[in-house]
Amino acid sequence: MQPPEFSPLPALTRAEAEFVDRYLRVVDQVGRINPAHGDDTYTALRAAQALASYAAELRDALALMHRRGETRVHSATLTRALRALDGERRAARVALPPAPPG
């Protein structure tokens, strides 16, 4: 049996790759803070503390893109990169779970 094939990452500039990486770090922390998915306050507290520095890193990645003249966000390409890096599952932790029927 062969291991599952992963989607290859699309070609990204170094700044775009940094942007995607930093964005996913922020998403991961917000998912850990989300009270609908959390188990304890300590985990949420640690995630909230990390969120500030990760948000600053995200800001810096975007500022670098802008300084380099990368003023357009190529959303289709970046979406493919996010999907290849398991972004859908990671972002799902930010949302509320579906309401129970009734």
C-alpha positions as CSV (number, residue, x, y, z in Angstrom):
1,M,0.0,0.0,0.0
2,Q,1.3,3.4,-1.0
3,P,1.2,6.5,1.3
4,P,-1.4,9.1,0.4
5,E,-0.3,11.7,-2.2
6,F,-0.2,15.3,-1.0
7,S,-1.0,18.2,-3.2
8,P,2.1,20.0,-4.2
9,L,2.5,23.6,-3.1
10,P,2.0,26.1,-5.9
11,A,5.0,28.3,-6.8
12,L,5.1,31.2,-4.3
13,T,7.4,34.0,-3.8
14,R,9.3,33.9,-0.6
15,A,7.2,36.7,0.8
16,E,3.9,34.9,-0.2
17,A,5.2,31.7,1.5
18,E,6.0,33.7,4.6
19,F,2.5,35.3,4.5
20,V,0.8,31.9,4.2
21,D,2.9,30.4,7.0
22,R,2.3,33.3,9.4
23,Y,-1.5,33.4,8.5
24,L,-1.8,29.7,9.4
25,R,0.1,30.2,12.7
26,V,-2.5,32.9,13.6
27,V,-5.4,30.7,12.6
28,D,-4.0,27.9,14.8
29,Q,-3.8,30.1,17.8
30,V,-7.3,31.5,17.3
31,G,-8.5,27.9,17.0
32,R,-6.9,27.1,20.3
33,I,-8.6,30.1,21.9
34,N,-12.1,29.3,20.5
35,P,-14.2,28.4,23.5
36,A,-16.4,26.2,21.3
37,H,-13.4,23.9,20.8
38,G,-11.3,24.4,23.9
39,D,-10.9,22.1,26.9
40,D,-9.2,24.3,29.4
41,T,-8.3,27.9,30.2
42,Y,-4.6,27.4,30.3
43,T,-4.4,26.2,26.7
44,A,-6.5,29.2,25.6
45,L,-4.3,31.6,27.7
46,R,-1.1,30.3,26.2
47,A,-2.6,30.6,22.7
48,A,-3.7,34.1,23.4
49,Q,-0.3,35.1,24.6
50,A,1.3,33.7,21.4
51,L,-1.3,35.3,19.2
52,A,0.0,38.8,19.7
53,S,3.5,37.9,18.5
54,Y,2.2,35.7,15.6
55,A,-0.1,38.6,14.5
56,A,2.9,40.9,14.5
57,E,4.8,38.4,12.3
58,L,1.9,38.2,9.9
59,R,1.8,42.0,9.7
60,D,5.5,42.0,9.0
61,A,5.2,39.4,6.2
62,L,2.5,41.6,4.6
63,A,4.6,44.7,5.0
64,L,7.5,42.9,3.3
65,M,5.3,41.9,0.4
66,H,4.1,45.5,0.0
67,R,7.7,46.9,0.2
68,R,8.8,44.4,-2.5
69,G,6.1,45.7,-4.8
70,E,3.9,42.6,-4.3
71,T,0.7,44.7,-4.0
72,R,-1.7,42.1,-5.2
73,V,-2.8,39.0,-3.3
74,H,-3.2,36.2,-5.7
75,S,-6.0,34.5,-3.9
76,A,-6.4,31.5,-6.1
77,T,-2.8,30.6,-5.8
78,L,-2.7,31.3,-2.0
79,T,-5.9,29.3,-1.5
80,R,-4.2,26.3,-3.2
81,A,-1.3,26.7,-0.9
82,L,-3.5,26.9,2.2
83,R,-5.3,23.8,1.1
84,A,-2.0,21.9,0.5
85,L,-1.0,22.9,4.1
86,D,-4.2,21.6,5.7
87,G,-5.7,25.1,6.0
88,E,-9.3,24.0,5.8
89,R,-9.1,21.7,8.8
90,R,-7.0,24.3,10.7
91,A,-9.5,27.1,9.9
92,A,-12.4,25.0,10.9
93,R,-11.4,25.2,14.5
94,V,-12.0,28.9,14.4
95,A,-15.7,28.5,13.4
96,L,-18.5,27.4,15.7
97,P,-19.6,23.7,15.3
98,P,-22.9,23.2,13.6
99,A,-26.0,23.7,15.8
100,P,-27.7,20.5,17.0
101,P,-30.9,19.8,15.1
102,G,-34.1,20.9,16.8
